[in-house]
């Protein structure tokens, strides 16, 4: 389990070390120059599937998992 910013997430994803992601989705539309949740030097595309989703006061608490085969 690890908590960090976009650069750490990007490094872990590029090393293929991410098995699940817990993501909170708030009902807010925001924009700006900030990088994605995972930011790195190379493009990474890993398929994830929804493990859990819970709605609390309009906020979605999600857990995404990765099937390793």
SVG drawing of the C-alpha trace seen along z (x, -y; Angstrom):
<svg xmlns="http://www.w3.org/2000/svg" viewBox="-26 -26 37 42">
<polyline fill="none" stroke="black" stroke-width="0.4" points="0.0,0.0 1.4,-3.4 0.1,-6.9 1.9,-9.6 1.6,-12.1 1.4,-11.8 5.2,-11.3 5.4,-8.4 2.2,-6.9 3.7,-7.2 7.0,-5.5 5.1,-2.6 2.9,-2.2 5.9,-2.2 7.5,0.5 4.3,2.5 3.9,2.5 0.3,1.3 -2.3,4.0 -5.1,1.7 -6.1,-1.9 -8.5,-3.6 -9.9,-6.7 -12.3,-9.2 -14.5,-11.1 -16.0,-14.3 -18.9,-16.1 -16.6,-19.0 -15.5,-20.0 -12.0,-21.4 -9.4,-22.3 -5.9,-23.5 -2.3,-22.5 -1.9,-19.8 -0.7,-16.4 -2.8,-13.2 -3.1,-10.9 0.0,-9.1 2.6,-11.2 5.8,-9.8 8.3,-9.9 6.7,-7.0 3.1,-6.2 1.6,-3.3 -1.8,-1.6 -2.9,1.0 -6.4,2.4 -8.2,2.1 -11.7,3.3 -14.0,1.9 -13.7,3.8 -16.0,1.6 -18.0,-1.6 -19.7,-3.3 -21.6,-6.6 -21.5,-8.8 -23.1,-12.3 -22.6,-12.6 -19.0,-11.4 -17.9,-8.1 -15.4,-6.0 -14.0,-3.5 -11.5,-0.6 -10.0,0.5 -8.2,3.8 -5.9,5.4 -6.2,8.9 -2.8,10.4 -2.7,13.5"/>
</svg>
